[in-house]
Amino acid sequence: MKYLINISLIIAFCLTTFVATAQEKPSLTVLNIDAQGIEYTTVQMGNLVRLEMDKLNKFEVMDKYDVAYLVEKNNLKIENCYGKICLLEVGNLIKSEKMFTGSVERYGKTIIVTLRIIDVKKGVIENTQVNEFLNLQNEMQRMIGITVHDMFGLENDPT
């Protein structure tokens, strides 16, 4: 009987450890997203992207308040931190596994959304997605959502 209880405890411990490990998501930090020629600020674009990444439930997306705290604590200048070198530096300092960057730019009647994920440990751009939309700025959140879904091969609502 004691033998069965010990085996049951060992199996329960192994299953709990396996489930906990399987549920760990990589940490991801979204700073500002570069915004050119549109009605949104870089901070607002960062917030929209952060929201859409949170909806995916694939990453442990760092909260904007935690990001602000760490930026202030480490005296980081992130206003123009959109490139790989800067983001790797910040990612290492704040101990984020992935950094998310991008830009949203208006060119006449079109808006180009470019999004990238950088793997901090490997120091490489892991994934990039570029989408072109009509200049319908009131649909910005939808544009970001579509681009994020495309980036991960997820289906978008056809409407």
Summary of the structure (lengths in Angstrom):
residues: 159
radius of gyration: 19.6
end to end distance: 61.0
largest distance: 76.8
contacts: 445
relative contact order: 0.15
helix: 46%
strand: 25%
